[in-house]
Each structure stands twice: as structure tokens, then as C-alpha cells.
Amino acid sequence: MRVLVVHNRYRSEQPSGENNVVDAEVALLREGGVPVGRFERRSDDIAQMSLPHRASVPLRVPWNRAARVALAARLRAERPDVVHVHNTFPLLSPSVLAACAHARVPVVATLHNYGQVCPPGTLYREGRVCTDCVGRAPVPAVRHGCYRGSAAATLPVAVNLTVNRHRWQTGVTRFFCISEAQRRLLVGAGMPAARLVVKHNFVADPGVRRTGGGEHVLFLGRLTEEKGVPLLMAAWDRLAGSLGRPLVIAGTGPLAEAVAAWAASRDDVSYVGLRSAAECRDLTSRAAVMVAPSAWLEAFGLVVVEAMAAGVPTVAPAHGAFEELISDGVTGLLHEPGSASSLAGALLDAVADPSRNLRMGEAARDRYEADFTPETGLRRLVSGYEAAIEAYGSAR
């Protein structure tokens, strides 16, 4: 089986879980003996373009003829058995699906977010979950400037979603949803249920696990409103040091300055900024609990599984993928979404009984070994490719 992975890489200044997933899957397939090629564009390259070329990028978001021509040449030269598409925004566009259709190669697409029904892909606006564009034309997204806070920036994304909706739904043989929660929402929005299957992301064994009860509460991720950072700060203010452990916040993002100032005003909060993968693994292995207070409906929740792999329970809201990743009271605790008092209470409960905390950590590790190891990830990837190839052949 020969696989060609198609992906538009996100900007390096914004650490991307999606980039990490793509890289990990490619490495996993190659280690498993599957020949894999990569057809990629990098958003970092936009900054190096001439001004006219850069200005024309939004016009090519719905359809990039050059990307189609380039991919068609790769398909003729390499003749892969299946193409695995991840992100096509902004430098590839769904024109890559047309190249695959012309070459008669089946396509598998991983849906890393809600971009098929929401221009920014988050289902989140103005501090709340928003489904205004689900199942209908994305006019509200343009009106509210949901992408980068700008109607002008949102317009090409909305046009892309609208004019290419049918192309996605007919040009992709199998969609990989990264959680059942995501799949249910997309099927409810009208996407073809028979083509949507759940394939969770996997996480490599960190090689280090928690020993003892842990030293701190850990938040690890982008410092944004939708990741629940303001909610976490409000909950921690309510706790007023009653946990007996500090809060460590690692990451960067638009709220970095506000978080740094808040942390500087307290002696029980440490903001450590952006950390390397090895440093993140170390921080996780020394955590009493991971906290993931996302305000948006997370399609997966990679930090939850990373905590599982280290034998650490997680506190997260009872919505999105968290409800299927976390068994409440067994591998972690779920709190009421958007409630600072509920989050504070869950954090307090997570560390109040040391023996229970240890049991939850052990159960979290057991869940990781059952469902999220690289071995399981490779098996699901290959079987998904095989099913797509068979379905495509039958359809032809």
C-alpha cells in the first residue's frame, strides 16, 4: 500500500496539535513499513511572498489551480493507492480533491475540527458555543467576522465552505472523525453518515509516568478564550490556595500577557511559557491533575490522552469529546461547562483524596493502553485505508 499525505501546515509561531498528529502518523506508517509520501504547503511561506502574490491568497482559498496541477503531477509520478488529506487551508484548497478524482485515487480525509460546518472550525463565538452556521449557509459567520475577528477575512473561508461542500461530500471516500461526539454533530449537519468513521488520535508512550501524588495542577495548551483560560483563572481565584498545590500554565497565545500578569500577582501560580515536547512530558509526569477547561466543543483533546499515558487524571467540562475520553470519577472528573464554581469544585475533589487520585491515574493509564497507543493507531489507520480502497473500487 502506497500512501500520499496532503497537508497545509499551520504557522510555526502557533504550535499546532494538527501538525503534530500529521507528523506522528507519517512516522508511524513508515515505521510500520508503509511507504508514505508528503504533499505539503506551509503557511509560513505566505510571509515570504511578494505583496501582490500575498494579496491574492484569499482569492485562491476556494480553488487553487496551481495546487491541483502540482498534485496531479505527483499522482501520475507516484501512483499512490490512497491519498490522505488533512488541512487544505489556505494554500492548497479543495482543488486537490479534483486532482485525486481525475487520477482515480481514493481519498481519506481526517476532520481535525468542525471546518466542514463552521468557517473558523471551532463552533465558538463571543464566549459561547455557536451552531448558527451548522446545516445552513455560513452568513452569520461573515456578519460576525468569526475568522480572525474580520468579515473580510471570514468571507473567503465561508465561500470555500459553501461552494466546495458537495465536492467534499462526494470526493472523499472515508472521513476520519476524531471522536464520536464530532461524528454525531457532523451527521446531524447533513454529512453522509456512511462515510464518517471514528478514528481516535494516538499518543506515543512518553517513557515517563507519574510516581506519587504529583506536585502541581497543570494546564498545557494555547492561551485562548476557547481553551477556557479565563474560566480557569476565575476558578483558581475561587480556590484561594486551598488545593495545597500550585497551578502551572505552559503554552502561549493571545492571552499570554494577561496570564503572565495574573500569575505574577499570585504565589500559587507559575506561568512557564512555551515549552519543548520533552519539558511538557516532564511537567505532565509530575502533575497531580491535568486541567483542560475548554469552552469550545473539543473534537478530541490530545492533552487528555497525553495525561492518560503518564498516569495522570484530567479535569475537563462535560461536553464535546471529553465525555467519551474521560470516565467521570474513574479516569478523571467532569465539571459543568462554563462554570467556574463547578471547575473549582472538581479540582478540589481531584486532589482531596490522594488514594482516589492515584486510582484515577492508574485507570487513565489502563485506558491509554487499551485505546490510544501507537500500535492501536497503526491498526486503525491501515484498516481505514483498506476499507476506503475497497469501497472506492466497489463504487467504480
One Martini backbone bead per residue (centre of mass of N, CA, C, O) as a GRO file, in nm:
protein
  396
    1MET     BB    1   0.093   0.038   0.025
    2ARG     BB    2   0.034   0.369  -0.097
    3VAL     BB    3   0.092   0.694   0.050
    4LEU     BB    4  -0.059   1.028   0.039
    5VAL     BB    5   0.007   1.327   0.207
    6VAL     BB    6  -0.215   1.607   0.269
    7HIS     BB    7  -0.080   1.936   0.377
    8ASN     BB    8  -0.139   2.236   0.560
    9ARG     BB    9   0.069   2.410   0.741
   10TYR     BB   10   0.099   2.564   1.016
   11ARG     BB   11   0.215   2.801   1.194
   12SER     BB   12   0.499   2.801   1.396
   13GLU     BB   13   0.400   3.028   1.606
   14GLN     BB   14   0.157   2.805   1.625
   15PRO     BB   15   0.113   2.549   1.790
   16SER     BB   16   0.022   2.227   1.639
   17GLY     BB   17  -0.163   1.946   1.676
   18GLU     BB   18  -0.201   1.874   1.378
   19ASN     BB   19   0.090   1.859   1.293
   20ASN     BB   20   0.163   1.638   1.500
   21VAL     BB   21  -0.027   1.420   1.391
   22VAL     BB   22   0.086   1.399   1.108
   23ASP     BB   23   0.378   1.328   1.185
   24ALA     BB   24   0.307   1.075   1.354
   25GLU     BB   25   0.168   0.912   1.127
   26VAL     BB   26   0.399   0.901   0.927
   27ALA     BB   27   0.600   0.762   1.116
   28LEU     BB   28   0.426   0.513   1.177
   29LEU     BB   29   0.400   0.404   0.890
   30ARG     BB   30   0.702   0.373   0.832
   31GLU     BB   31   0.757   0.180   1.070
   32GLY     BB   32   0.528  -0.024   0.939
   33GLY     BB   33   0.606  -0.027   0.610
   34VAL     BB   34   0.472   0.232   0.485
   35PRO     BB   35   0.457   0.410   0.208
   36VAL     BB   36   0.529   0.771   0.231
   37GLY     BB   37   0.405   1.070   0.115
   38ARG     BB   38   0.445   1.437   0.067
   39PHE     BB   39   0.196   1.706   0.033
   40GLU     BB   40   0.299   2.046   0.086
   41ARG     BB   41   0.216   2.337   0.271
   42ARG     BB   42   0.315   2.668   0.409
   43SER     BB   43   0.217   2.937   0.593
   44ASP     BB   44   0.501   3.067   0.628
   45ASP     BB   45   0.531   3.151   0.315
   46ILE     BB   46   0.358   3.410   0.299
   47ALA     BB   47   0.571   3.617   0.410
   48GLN     BB   48   0.762   3.569   0.135
   49MET     BB   49   0.580   3.703  -0.043
   50SER     BB   50   0.463   3.895  -0.251
   51LEU     BB   51   0.225   4.126  -0.233
   52PRO     BB   52   0.039   4.024  -0.465
   53HIS     BB   53   0.045   3.725  -0.382
   54ARG     BB   54  -0.063   3.764  -0.096
   55ALA     BB   55  -0.333   3.908  -0.180
   56SER     BB   56  -0.433   3.635  -0.347
   57VAL     BB   57  -0.486   3.408  -0.141
   58PRO     BB   58  -0.798   3.436  -0.080
   59LEU     BB   59  -0.882   3.367  -0.382
   60ARG     BB   60  -0.752   3.054  -0.345
   61VAL     BB   61  -0.915   2.903  -0.125
   62PRO     BB   62  -1.141   2.759  -0.304
   63TRP     BB   63  -0.919   2.772  -0.565
   64ASN     BB   64  -0.614   2.595  -0.663
   65ARG     BB   65  -0.467   2.531  -0.954
   66ALA     BB   66  -0.167   2.481  -0.882
   67ALA     BB   67  -0.220   2.254  -0.677
   68ARG     BB   68  -0.355   2.061  -0.872
   69VAL     BB   69  -0.124   2.029  -1.073
   70ALA     BB   70   0.091   1.931  -0.871
   71LEU     BB   71  -0.063   1.680  -0.770
   72ALA     BB   72  -0.104   1.540  -1.040
   73ALA     BB   73   0.197   1.487  -1.085
   74ARG     BB   74   0.238   1.309  -0.835
   75LEU     BB   75   0.029   1.091  -0.909
   76ARG     BB   76   0.166   1.002  -1.173
   77ALA     BB   77   0.447   0.928  -1.044
   78GLU     BB   78   0.340   0.745  -0.776
   79ARG     BB   79   0.074   0.593  -0.751
   80PRO     BB   80  -0.125   0.580  -0.524
   81ASP     BB   81  -0.374   0.413  -0.331
   82VAL     BB   82  -0.385   0.665  -0.125
   83VAL     BB   83  -0.530   0.968   0.003
   84HIS     BB   84  -0.436   1.190   0.277
   85VAL     BB   85  -0.635   1.439   0.411
   86HIS     BB   86  -0.625   1.737   0.584
   87ASN     BB   87  -0.520   2.037   0.528
   88THR     BB   88  -0.617   2.317   0.283
   89PHE     BB   89  -0.552   2.571   0.457
   90PRO     BB   90  -0.481   2.821   0.212
   91LEU     BB   91  -0.276   2.667  -0.027
   92LEU     BB   92  -0.467   2.434  -0.162
   93SER     BB   93  -0.747   2.333  -0.152
   94PRO     BB   94  -1.013   2.138  -0.299
   95SER     BB   95  -0.856   2.082  -0.570
   96VAL     BB   96  -0.725   1.812  -0.474
   97LEU     BB   97  -0.980   1.639  -0.523
   98ALA     BB   98  -0.980   1.664  -0.832
   99ALA     BB   99  -0.709   1.525  -0.880
  100CYS     BB  100  -0.798   1.251  -0.759
  101ALA     BB  101  -1.038   1.197  -0.942
  102HIS     BB  102  -0.878   1.200  -1.211
  103ALA     BB  103  -0.675   0.962  -1.094
  104ARG     BB  104  -0.831   0.747  -0.933
  105VAL     BB  105  -0.816   0.818  -0.610
  106PRO     BB  106  -0.858   0.758  -0.301
  107VAL     BB  107  -1.009   0.937  -0.018
  108VAL     BB  108  -0.884   1.050   0.292
  109ALA     BB  109  -1.027   1.239   0.575
  110THR     BB  110  -0.935   1.443   0.833
  111LEU     BB  111  -1.128   1.576   1.108
  112HIS     BB  112  -1.001   1.817   1.335
  113ASN     BB  113  -1.277   1.972   1.313
  114TYR     BB  114  -1.554   2.211   1.206
  115GLY     BB  115  -1.499   2.308   0.896
  116GLN     BB  116  -1.764   2.186   0.748
  117VAL     BB  117  -1.969   2.399   0.943
  118CYS     BB  118  -1.726   2.613   1.023
  119PRO     BB  119  -1.511   2.846   0.935
  120PRO     BB  120  -1.317   2.828   1.206
  121GLY     BB  121  -1.386   2.528   1.347
  122THR     BB  122  -1.524   2.582   1.664
  123LEU     BB  123  -1.810   2.658   1.762
  124TYR     BB  124  -1.728   2.975   1.841
  125ARG     BB  125  -1.877   3.273   2.008
  126GLU     BB  126  -1.865   3.507   2.235
  127GLY     BB  127  -1.830   3.282   2.479
  128ARG     BB  128  -1.974   3.052   2.294
  129VAL     BB  129  -2.156   2.819   2.168
  130CYS     BB  130  -2.184   2.784   1.800
  131THR     BB  131  -2.460   2.691   1.544
  132ASP     BB  132  -2.555   2.896   1.311
  133CYS     BB  133  -2.407   2.729   1.049
  134VAL     BB  134  -2.544   2.468   1.090
  135GLY     BB  135  -2.701   2.358   0.797
  136ARG     BB  136  -2.601   2.635   0.663
  137ALA     BB  137  -2.531   2.925   0.564
  138PRO     BB  138  -2.235   3.131   0.656
  139VAL     BB  139  -2.344   3.427   0.727
  140PRO     BB  140  -2.293   3.479   1.032
  141ALA     BB  141  -1.981   3.466   1.015
  142VAL     BB  142  -1.950   3.721   0.844
  143ARG     BB  143  -2.104   3.921   1.021
  144HIS     BB  144  -1.903   3.847   1.283
  145GLY     BB  145  -1.611   3.773   1.215
  146CYS     BB  146  -1.497   3.473   1.302
  147TYR     BB  147  -1.235   3.523   1.137
  148ARG     BB  148  -1.018   3.721   1.296
  149GLY     BB  149  -1.246   3.948   1.337
  150SER     BB  150  -1.329   3.933   1.012
  151ALA     BB  151  -1.521   3.963   0.736
  152ALA     BB  152  -1.302   3.956   0.513
  153ALA     BB  153  -1.161   3.693   0.620
  154THR     BB  154  -1.425   3.511   0.621
  155LEU     BB  155  -1.535   3.502   0.330
  156PRO     BB  156  -1.345   3.287   0.188
  157VAL     BB  157  -1.420   3.062   0.388
  158ALA     BB  158  -1.725   3.059   0.331
  159VAL     BB  159  -1.707   3.007   0.029
  160ASN     BB  160  -1.555   2.744   0.048
  161LEU     BB  161  -1.771   2.588   0.207
  162THR     BB  162  -2.004   2.625  -0.002
  163VAL     BB  163  -1.875   2.540  -0.291
  164ASN     BB  164  -1.735   2.256  -0.152
  165ARG     BB  165  -1.936   2.064  -0.014
  166HIS     BB  166  -1.990   1.854  -0.240
  167ARG     BB  167  -1.699   1.772  -0.294
  168TRP     BB  168  -1.644   1.647  -0.021
  169GLN     BB  169  -1.896   1.441  -0.013
  170THR     BB  170  -1.789   1.298  -0.300
  171GLY     BB  171  -1.450   1.298  -0.287
  172VAL     BB  172  -1.481   1.125  -0.021
  173THR     BB  173  -1.468   0.805   0.103
  174ARG     BB  174  -1.329   0.880   0.396
  175PHE     BB  175  -1.400   0.985   0.722
  176PHE     BB  176  -1.212   1.102   0.994
  177CYS     BB  177  -1.309   1.096   1.311
  178ILE     BB  178  -1.193   1.190   1.648
  179SER     BB  179  -1.501   1.151   1.737
  180GLU     BB  180  -1.825   1.087   1.820
  181ALA     BB  181  -1.917   1.375   1.872
  182GLN     BB  182  -1.837   1.480   1.594
  183ARG     BB  183  -2.000   1.286   1.422
  184ARG     BB  184  -2.284   1.356   1.521
  185LEU     BB  185  -2.282   1.651   1.431
  186LEU     BB  186  -2.223   1.604   1.124
  187VAL     BB  187  -2.464   1.426   1.065
  188GLY     BB  188  -2.674   1.640   1.162
  189ALA     BB  189  -2.562   1.842   0.922
  190GLY     BB  190  -2.553   1.621   0.653
  191MET     BB  191  -2.347   1.420   0.652
  192PRO     BB  192  -2.234   1.116   0.545
  193ALA     BB  193  -2.256   0.851   0.753
  194ALA     BB  194  -2.112   0.617   0.585
  195ARG     BB  195  -1.827   0.802   0.569
  196LEU     BB  196  -1.820   0.813   0.887
  197VAL     BB  197  -1.545   0.759   1.106
  198VAL     BB  198  -1.381   0.651   1.394
  199LYS     BB  199  -1.044   0.800   1.472
  200HIS     BB  200  -0.838   0.813   1.698
  201ASN     BB  201  -0.590   0.941   1.842
  202PHE     BB  202  -0.252   0.912   1.918
  203VAL     BB  203   0.009   0.822   2.167
  204ALA     BB  204   0.309   0.825   2.273
  205ASP     BB  205   0.505   0.695   2.486
  206PRO     BB  206   0.676   0.892   2.721
  207GLY     BB  207   0.860   0.714   2.936
  208VAL     BB  208   0.690   0.865   3.167
  209ARG     BB  209   0.567   0.846   3.507
  210ARG     BB  210   0.386   0.878   3.767
  211THR     BB  211   0.488   0.943   4.106
  212GLY     BB  212   0.264   0.968   4.311
  213GLY     BB  213   0.066   1.274   4.366
  214GLY     BB  214   0.205   1.519   4.285
  215GLU     BB  215   0.280   1.885   4.249
  216HIS     BB  216   0.058   1.981   4.027
  217VAL     BB  217  -0.131   2.184   3.829
  218LEU     BB  218  -0.211   2.143   3.471
  219PHE     BB  219  -0.166   2.361   3.194
  220LEU     BB  220  -0.180   2.265   2.834
  221GLY     BB  221  -0.169   2.531   2.593
  222ARG     BB  222  -0.360   2.749   2.451
  223LEU     BB  223  -0.405   3.105   2.508
  224THR     BB  224  -0.747   3.100   2.515
  225GLU     BB  225  -1.078   3.125   2.543
  226GLU     BB  226  -1.166   2.840   2.425
  227LYS     BB  227  -0.962   2.693   2.641
  228GLY     BB  228  -1.045   2.830   2.933
  229VAL     BB  229  -0.865   3.042   3.081
  230PRO     BB  230  -1.061   3.235   3.230
  231LEU     BB  231  -1.198   3.008   3.390
  232LEU     BB  232  -0.948   2.912   3.543
  233MET     BB  233  -0.887   3.177   3.687
  234ALA     BB  234  -1.157   3.195   3.838
  235ALA     BB  235  -1.134   2.924   3.987
  236TRP     BB  236  -0.863   2.984   4.132
  237ASP     BB  237  -0.965   3.225   4.292
  238ARG     BB  238  -1.171   3.058   4.458
  239LEU     BB  239  -0.960   2.865   4.601
  240ALA     BB  240  -0.730   3.021   4.752
  241GLY     BB  241  -0.507   2.775   4.805
  242SER     BB  242  -0.667   2.492   4.891
  243LEU     BB  243  -0.493   2.263   4.735
  244GLY     BB  244  -0.166   2.276   4.794
  245ARG     BB  245  -0.113   2.355   4.490
  246PRO     BB  246   0.012   2.454   4.209
  247LEU     BB  247  -0.017   2.638   3.912
  248VAL     BB  248   0.061   2.531   3.580
  249ILE     BB  249   0.145   2.726   3.284
  250ALA     BB  250   0.160   2.606   2.943
  251GLY     BB  251   0.220   2.841   2.688
  252THR     BB  252   0.056   3.019   2.415
  253GLY     BB  253  -0.095   3.343   2.322
  254PRO     BB  254  -0.319   3.602   2.338
  255LEU     BB  255  -0.316   3.560   2.679
  256ALA     BB  256  -0.024   3.579   2.792
  257GLU     BB  257  -0.011   3.856   2.937
  258ALA     BB  258  -0.246   3.809   3.132
  259VAL     BB  259  -0.130   3.556   3.265
  260ALA     BB  260   0.138   3.674   3.364
  261ALA     BB  261   0.012   3.891   3.546
  262TRP     BB  262  -0.153   3.702   3.723
  263ALA     BB  263   0.080   3.520   3.821
  264ALA     BB  264   0.251   3.757   3.951
  265SER     BB  265   0.013   3.805   4.181
  266ARG     BB  266   0.098   3.508   4.262
  267ASP     BB  267   0.218   3.214   4.463
  268ASP     BB  268   0.024   2.969   4.301
  269VAL     BB  269   0.153   3.064   4.016
  270SER     BB  270   0.296   2.931   3.701
  271TYR     BB  271   0.444   3.083   3.421
  272VAL     BB  272   0.635   2.908   3.148
  273GLY     BB  273   0.538   2.890   2.875
  274LEU     BB  274   0.698   2.769   2.618
  275ARG     BB  275   0.754   2.419   2.556
  276SER     BB  276   0.892   2.142   2.513
  277ALA     BB  277   0.818   1.819   2.477
  278ALA     BB  278   0.993   1.720   2.714
  279GLU     BB  279   0.889   1.926   2.922
  280CYS     BB  280   0.591   1.840   2.904
  281ARG     BB  281   0.632   1.552   3.002
  282ASP     BB  282   0.743   1.630   3.276
  283LEU     BB  283   0.505   1.798   3.379
  284THR     BB  284   0.297   1.571   3.356
  285SER     BB  285   0.445   1.355   3.546
  286ARG     BB  286   0.410   1.590   3.796
  287ALA     BB  287   0.103   1.568   3.808
  288ALA     BB  288  -0.202   1.554   3.973
  289VAL     BB  289  -0.346   1.731   3.741
  290MET     BB  290  -0.528   1.785   3.458
  291VAL     BB  291  -0.640   2.083   3.283
  292ALA     BB  292  -0.942   2.115   3.047
  293PRO     BB  293  -1.152   2.408   3.011
  294SER     BB  294  -1.309   2.409   2.755
  295ALA     BB  295  -1.548   2.603   2.573
  296TRP     BB  296  -1.527   2.430   2.345
  297LEU     BB  297  -1.589   2.158   2.124
  298GLU     BB  298  -1.397   1.920   2.146
  299ALA     BB  299  -1.291   1.677   1.914
  300PHE     BB  300  -1.082   1.571   2.145
  301GLY     BB  301  -0.790   1.581   2.341
  302LEU     BB  302  -0.466   1.537   2.370
  303VAL     BB  303  -0.395   1.603   2.673
  304VAL     BB  304  -0.556   1.373   2.794
  305VAL     BB  305  -0.387   1.139   2.670
  306GLU     BB  306  -0.115   1.232   2.777
  307ALA     BB  307  -0.201   1.194   3.071
  308MET     BB  308  -0.271   0.899   3.060
  309ALA     BB  309   0.018   0.797   2.980
  310ALA     BB  310   0.121   0.922   3.275
  311GLY     BB  311  -0.101   0.871   3.502
  312VAL     BB  312  -0.318   1.120   3.468
  313PRO     BB  313  -0.569   1.299   3.559
  314THR     BB  314  -0.872   1.474   3.444
  315VAL     BB  315  -1.011   1.802   3.411
  316ALA     BB  316  -1.336   1.850   3.252
  317PRO     BB  317  -1.583   1.913   3.050
  318ALA     BB  318  -1.926   1.804   2.975
  319HIS     BB  319  -1.812   1.803   2.657
  320GLY     BB  320  -1.773   1.669   2.382
  321ALA     BB  321  -1.504   1.446   2.390
  322PHE     BB  322  -1.471   1.419   2.703
  323GLU     BB  323  -1.706   1.209   2.757
  324GLU     BB  324  -1.530   0.971   2.609
  325LEU     BB  325  -1.244   1.002   2.752
  326ILE     BB  326  -1.394   1.049   3.033
  327SER     BB  327  -1.443   0.879   3.332
  328ASP     BB  328  -1.633   0.966   3.576
  329GLY     BB  329  -1.436   0.891   3.861
  330VAL     BB  330  -1.200   0.714   3.710
  331THR     BB  331  -1.003   0.910   3.501
  332GLY     BB  332  -1.175   1.155   3.614
  333LEU     BB  333  -1.330   1.486   3.584
  334LEU     BB  334  -1.645   1.645   3.550
  335HIS     BB  335  -1.774   1.959   3.450
  336GLU     BB  336  -1.945   2.233   3.421
  337PRO     BB  337  -1.988   2.420   3.167
  338GLY     BB  338  -1.870   2.749   3.242
  339SER     BB  339  -1.806   2.677   3.554
  340ALA     BB  340  -1.613   2.788   3.809
  341SER     BB  341  -1.727   2.631   4.055
  342SER     BB  342  -1.716   2.348   3.926
  343LEU     BB  343  -1.415   2.347   3.865
  344ALA     BB  344  -1.316   2.393   4.154
  345GLY     BB  345  -1.450   2.138   4.272
  346ALA     BB  346  -1.305   1.930   4.091
  347LEU     BB  347  -1.016   1.998   4.177
  348LEU     BB  348  -1.057   1.936   4.474
  349ASP     BB  349  -1.150   1.638   4.435
  350ALA     BB  350  -0.889   1.533   4.282
  351VAL     BB  351  -0.697   1.593   4.564
  352ALA     BB  352  -0.832   1.514   4.840
  353ASP     BB  353  -0.782   1.200   4.754
  354PRO     BB  354  -0.499   1.032   4.705
  355SER     BB  355  -0.600   0.740   4.640
  356ARG     BB  356  -0.800   0.824   4.419
  357ASN     BB  357  -0.600   0.965   4.236
  358LEU     BB  358  -0.431   0.711   4.180
  359ARG     BB  359  -0.659   0.542   4.057
  360MET     BB  360  -0.719   0.732   3.821
  361GLY     BB  361  -0.436   0.717   3.696
  362GLU     BB  362  -0.438   0.411   3.644
  363ALA     BB  363  -0.696   0.410   3.467
  364ALA     BB  364  -0.584   0.600   3.251
  365ARG     BB  365  -0.358   0.412   3.159
  366ASP     BB  366  -0.540   0.178   3.075
  367ARG     BB  367  -0.688   0.335   2.854
  368TYR     BB  368  -0.447   0.394   2.683
  369GLU     BB  369  -0.362   0.093   2.627
  370ALA     BB  370  -0.642   0.024   2.483
  371ASP     BB  371  -0.678   0.307   2.268
  372PHE     BB  372  -0.380   0.509   2.229
  373THR     BB  373  -0.172   0.360   2.084
  374PRO     BB  374   0.028   0.309   1.817
  375GLU     BB  375  -0.076   0.028   1.748
  376THR     BB  376  -0.371   0.116   1.725
  377GLY     BB  377  -0.326   0.342   1.518
  378LEU     BB  378  -0.217   0.165   1.286
  379ARG     BB  379  -0.456  -0.025   1.256
  380ARG     BB  380  -0.667   0.199   1.191
  381LEU     BB  381  -0.536   0.320   0.947
  382VAL     BB  382  -0.510   0.072   0.762
  383SER     BB  383  -0.809  -0.016   0.772
  384GLY     BB  384  -0.913   0.252   0.654
  385TYR     BB  385  -0.771   0.231   0.384
  386GLU     BB  386  -0.882  -0.042   0.293
  387ALA     BB  387  -1.181   0.044   0.299
  388ALA     BB  388  -1.154   0.272   0.090
  389ILE     BB  389  -1.048   0.105  -0.146
  390GLU     BB  390  -1.287  -0.089  -0.158
  391ALA     BB  391  -1.517   0.122  -0.189
  392TYR     BB  392  -1.407   0.254  -0.446
  393GLY     BB  393  -1.410   0.000  -0.623
  394SER     BB  394  -1.714  -0.057  -0.595
  395ALA     BB  395  -1.817   0.215  -0.709
  396ARG     BB  396  -1.668   0.177  -0.992
   0.00000   0.00000   0.00000
